[in-house]
Amino acid sequence: MPNATLQWAPNGPVNGKPTWWAPDNRNFAPRIGIAYAPSSDQGIVSKIFGKQGALRLGAAMVYDRFGSDLITQYDQYGSIGLATSGNFPDSYSFTTSPRYTGAAPVMPQPANETFPVTPPNIAAIAGEFMGVAPSLKPPYSYVLNASFARELPGKLTFEVGYAGRISHRLLLEGDVYTPLEYFKDQKSGITWEQNAMTVRNLHDSGMTVQQVMANPSVVPNLPFVEDMWPGLANLDFPGSASANYFSCVYNDYGGSYLDCLHALERNTASSWLNTPNSVSCAQISANGCYTFFPLQGSSMPTWMNAGNTAFNALTFSLRRGLTSGLTFDFNYTWSHSIDFGSAAESGARRGIQRL
């Protein structure tokens, strides 16, 4: 979407707009618990449970509270309309730092925002904002447990159990401004990432920039490059677009595929690499500027319902009741947890970097 732009405007009932999160009366949270302790002293049941054995089962559906910390972070990191990021105008030493001189510099007053605000288009790796998806819903989890306990000879009691928590719709930050790494060329059916792997394999096989410049034909035809950036041909040196793309990555940007892509997408009027004349991305790209990168920024972590977790544990306990002055507990848990973020809402700064 090379022409898509974002605009910030006040939200909420005070501005005649809907709230971020409307009440949802469908958040049904049932809980159930079952305990079974047979009193029979005969048969297979008696052998399994003993005199005072018990089987306990429980399950619940629970919802998380969210919202307050999202607003705090949105404000803390300089988001439009709530805060303005600023830095001191100079670097300090032990003799000039305000903590030693006692005279703190006067920071300029940030300009008041007037809404709606449309951030300008950028041609740099800059413009970091933060977002909150308007369709957020409360994360929910299934909490499960089961345990079996019975007495053993010698005043001992053992218990084996299972504990689990399966969570869905957890809050994570997805970078909605990340470049489109999986963008597919419709002619060749090749994605940017697949093309990058091809170029990387050429480099790892021993191909050097010097070899390419001396003989551009050593770089095979790269359909993705030839289709997407035909204007690269003869740009750095006489040769195909594919050869010049290899040079862009490994000569001009030291092996950084994203920096090369950024230059191909956002160099709108500046001098291109080693060429004496000004060449814009519109002249290089068949699709025009800002095909892979958004117009207004390079990063926009946005809170969304994107996380899932699964925790499963086997628990074991062996206890000895107080007898002859001796008692003890032995407890062991064998568990496995897997998730996308490993941080609570109140502590997360980044979750999913690329979606």
C-alpha positions in Angstrom: 0.0 0.0 0.0 2.4 2.7 -1.1 -0.1 5.5 -0.6 -1.5 4.4 2.8 -1.1 6.9 5.6 -2.1 7.0 9.3 -3.8 9.8 11.0 -4.1 10.4 14.8 -7.3 11.9 16.2 -8.9 12.0 19.7 -10.9 9.0 20.7 -13.4 8.2 23.4 -16.9 9.3 24.5 -15.6 12.7 25.6 -14.9 13.3 21.9 -18.1 11.8 20.6 -16.3 8.6 19.6 -16.8 5.0 20.9 -14.6 3.6 23.7 -11.7 1.4 23.0 -13.2 -1.6 24.7 -16.9 -2.1 25.0 -18.3 -4.3 27.8 -18.6 -7.9 26.7 -21.2 -9.9 28.6 -20.2 -13.1 26.9 -17.2 -13.7 29.0 -18.6 -16.7 30.7 -16.2 -18.1 33.3 -17.5 -21.4 34.7 -15.6 -23.4 37.3 -16.1 -27.0 38.4 -14.5 -29.1 41.1 -15.1 -32.8 41.9 -13.8 -34.9 44.8 -14.2 -38.6 45.2 -13.3 -40.5 48.4 -14.8 -44.0 48.5 -15.6 -45.5 51.9 -15.6 -49.1 50.7 -13.0 -51.3 52.3 -13.3 -54.1 49.8 -12.5 -54.9 46.2 -10.2 -53.1 43.7 -11.4 -49.6 44.8 -10.2 -50.3 48.3 -6.8 -51.4 47.1 -6.4 -48.3 45.0 -7.6 -45.7 47.5 -6.7 -47.3 50.8 -8.5 -46.1 53.9 -8.4 -42.4 53.2 -7.5 -41.9 49.6 -9.1 -39.2 47.4 -9.3 -38.2 43.8 -9.8 -34.5 43.0 -10.5 -32.9 39.7 -10.9 -29.2 38.9 -11.3 -27.0 35.8 -12.0 -23.3 35.3 -12.1 -20.6 32.7 -10.6 -17.3 33.8 -10.1 -13.9 32.2 -7.3 -11.4 32.6 -7.7 -7.8 33.5 -6.0 -5.5 31.1 -5.9 -1.9 29.9 -4.3 0.3 32.5 -0.7 -0.6 31.7 -1.3 -0.2 28.0 -2.2 3.4 28.5 0.9 3.9 30.8 3.2 2.6 28.1 1.5 4.4 25.3 2.2 7.6 27.2 5.7 6.7 28.4 7.2 6.1 25.0 6.4 9.4 23.4 3.2 8.5 21.5 1.4 11.2 19.5 -0.9 13.3 21.6 0.3 12.0 25.0 4.0 12.7 25.2 6.9 14.2 23.2 10.3 12.5 23.3 13.2 14.9 23.9 16.9 14.9 24.6 19.4 17.2 26.1 21.0 19.3 23.4 24.6 18.4 24.4 26.8 15.6 25.8 28.2 16.2 29.2 31.5 15.4 31.1 32.4 15.3 34.8 32.9 19.0 34.8 29.9 20.1 32.7 27.2 17.7 33.8 24.3 19.4 35.6 24.6 17.0 38.6 28.0 18.7 39.3 27.4 22.2 38.3 23.9 22.4 39.8 22.5 24.2 36.8 20.2 22.0 34.7 19.7 23.2 31.1 16.4 24.5 30.1 14.6 22.2 27.9 12.4 23.7 25.1 8.7 23.5 25.6 7.3 20.8 23.3 4.8 22.1 20.8 1.1 21.4 21.4 -0.4 18.9 19.1 -3.3 19.9 17.0 -5.6 17.1 15.9 -6.0 15.4 13.6 -2.3 14.7 13.3 -0.8 13.1 10.2 2.9 12.2 10.6 5.1 13.2 7.6 6.5 10.7 5.2 10.1 9.8 6.1 13.1 8.6 4.1 15.1 7.2 7.0 15.0 4.5 9.7 13.0 6.7 12.1 9.5 7.6 13.1 8.7 5.1 15.9 5.2 5.2 17.2 3.1 2.9 19.4 -0.3 1.5 18.9 -3.2 -0.2 20.6 -5.5 -2.4 18.5 -9.1 -1.2 18.9 -10.4 -4.7 18.8 -8.7 -6.0 21.9 -10.6 -8.6 23.9 -9.8 -9.9 27.4 -7.2 -12.8 27.3 -8.6 -16.0 28.8 -7.1 -19.2 30.1 -8.3 -22.8 30.9 -7.0 -23.8 34.4 -6.9 -27.5 34.9 -5.8 -29.7 37.8 -6.1 -33.3 38.9 -4.6 -35.1 41.9 -4.7 -38.5 43.6 -3.7 -39.0 47.3 -3.6 -41.9 49.6 -1.9 -43.1 52.8 1.1 -45.4 52.9 2.4 -47.5 55.8 4.7 -45.7 58.2 2.5 -42.6 58.6 3.3 -41.6 55.0 1.0 -39.9 52.5 1.8 -39.5 48.9 0.0 -37.4 46.3 0.5 -37.3 42.5 -1.2 -34.6 40.4 -1.4 -32.6 37.2 -1.6 -28.8 36.9 -2.1 -27.0 33.6 -2.9 -23.5 32.3 -3.7 -23.1 28.6 -4.0 -19.4 27.6 -5.3 -17.7 24.6 -5.6 -14.1 23.2 -2.7 -12.9 25.3 -1.5 -9.4 24.8 1.7 -9.0 22.8 3.1 -6.2 20.7 3.3 -6.8 17.0 5.3 -4.5 14.9 2.8 -3.5 12.2 5.4 -1.2 10.6 7.9 -4.0 9.9 8.9 -4.3 6.2 7.1 -6.9 4.1 9.7 -9.6 4.1 7.3 -12.1 2.6 6.3 -9.8 -0.2 5.9 -12.1 -3.3 6.8 -11.1 -6.9 3.7 -12.0 -8.9 5.7 -12.8 -12.0 8.3 -15.2 -10.6 6.4 -16.3 -7.5 9.5 -15.6 -5.4 9.4 -13.7 -2.1 11.9 -11.2 -0.8 13.1 -13.6 1.8 13.6 -16.4 -0.7 15.6 -14.0 -2.9 17.7 -13.0 0.1 18.6 -16.6 0.8 19.7 -17.1 -2.9 22.0 -14.1 -2.6 23.3 -15.2 0.7 24.2 -18.6 -0.8 26.1 -16.9 -3.6 28.1 -15.0 -1.0 28.7 -18.0 1.2 30.0 -20.0 -1.8 32.9 -17.5 -2.1 31.6 -14.9 -4.5 33.0 -11.4 -3.7 32.1 -7.9 -4.7 35.4 -7.5 -6.5 34.6 -10.5 -8.7 31.1 -9.2 -9.4 32.4 -5.8 -10.4 35.1 -7.3 -12.7 32.6 -9.7 -14.3 28.9 -9.0 -13.5 27.8 -12.1 -15.4 29.0 -14.3 -12.5 25.8 -13.3 -10.7 23.0 -15.4 -12.2 19.7 -13.8 -13.1 17.6 -13.1 -10.0 14.0 -13.0 -11.2 12.8 -11.2 -8.1 15.4 -8.4 -8.5 14.9 -8.1 -12.2 11.2 -7.8 -11.8 11.1 -5.6 -8.8 14.0 -3.2 -9.3 14.9 -3.1 -13.0 16.4 0.4 -12.5 19.3 -1.2 -10.6 20.9 -2.2 -13.9 24.1 -0.2 -14.5 23.5 1.9 -11.4 26.7 1.2 -9.4 28.6 -0.2 -12.3 27.9 -1.6 -15.8 26.0 -4.8 -15.2 22.6 -6.4 -14.6 20.2 -5.4 -11.9 21.0 -8.7 -10.2 24.8 -7.9 -10.1 24.1 -4.4 -8.8 21.8 -5.8 -6.1 24.6 -8.1 -4.9 26.8 -5.0 -4.7 24.1 -3.1 -2.8 24.0 -5.7 -0.1 27.6 -6.6 0.3 29.5 -3.5 -0.9 27.3 -0.5 0.0 25.7 -1.9 3.1 28.2 -4.4 4.5 25.9 -7.5 4.2 22.7 -5.8 5.5 19.8 -6.9 3.4 17.3 -4.6 5.2 19.5 -1.5 4.8 19.8 -2.2 1.1 16.0 -2.7 0.9 15.5 0.5 2.9 17.6 2.4 0.4 15.8 0.9 -2.6 12.5 1.8 -1.0 13.0 5.2 0.6 15.8 7.1 -1.2 13.3 9.5 -2.8 15.7 12.2 -4.0 19.1 11.7 -2.4 22.2 10.6 -4.3 22.1 6.9 -4.7 25.2 5.0 -3.4 28.2 5.6 -5.7 26.4 7.2 -8.6 27.1 10.9 -9.3 23.5 11.8 -10.1 20.4 11.8 -8.0 18.4 8.6 -8.6 15.2 8.0 -6.7 13.4 4.8 -5.6 10.7 5.7 -8.1 13.2 5.3 -10.9 14.6 2.0 -9.5 11.5 0.2 -8.4 8.8 -1.2 -10.8 6.2 -0.7 -8.1 7.4 2.7 -6.9 8.7 3.9 -3.5 7.4 2.5 -0.2 6.3 -0.9 -1.5 8.0 -2.7 1.4 8.2 0.0 4.1 5.4 2.2 5.3 5.4 5.9 4.5 5.6 7.4 8.0 7.8 5.2 10.2 10.1 2.3 10.7 8.6 0.8 13.9 5.1 0.7 15.4 4.8 -1.9 18.1 1.0 -2.4 18.6 -0.7 -4.2 21.4 -2.9 -7.0 20.1 -4.4 -10.4 21.0 -1.6 -12.4 19.5 -0.2 -14.6 22.3 -0.8 -18.2 23.3 0.8 -20.2 26.1 0.7 -23.8 27.4 1.9 -24.8 30.9 1.7 -28.5 31.9 3.1 -29.9 35.1 3.3 -33.2 36.9 3.5 -32.9 40.7 4.5 -35.3 43.4 4.5 -35.0 47.1 5.5 -37.4 50.0 4.7 -36.3 53.5 5.2 -37.8 56.9 3.0 -36.8 59.7 4.6 -35.8 63.0 5.5 -39.0 64.8 8.2 -39.5 67.5 9.3 -35.9 66.9 9.9 -36.4 63.1 8.0 -34.9 60.1 9.0 -34.0 56.6 7.7 -33.1 53.2 9.2 -34.0 49.8 7.8 -32.2 46.8 8.8 -32.4 43.1 7.4 -30.7 40.1 8.2 -31.6 36.5 6.8 -29.0 34.2 7.0 -27.6 30.7 5.9 -24.1 29.6 5.9 -22.7 26.1 4.7 -19.2 25.0 5.3 -16.4 22.6 6.3 -13.6 24.9 7.5 -14.7 28.4 6.5 -11.4 29.9 3.4 -10.1 31.7 1.5 -7.0 30.4 3.0 -4.8 33.0 6.6 -5.7 32.0 6.5 -6.3 28.3 8.1 -3.7 26.0 8.2 -5.9 22.9 6.5 -9.1 22.1 6.4 -10.2 18.5 8.8 -8.2 16.4 7.5 -9.3 13.1 4.2 -10.8 12.1 
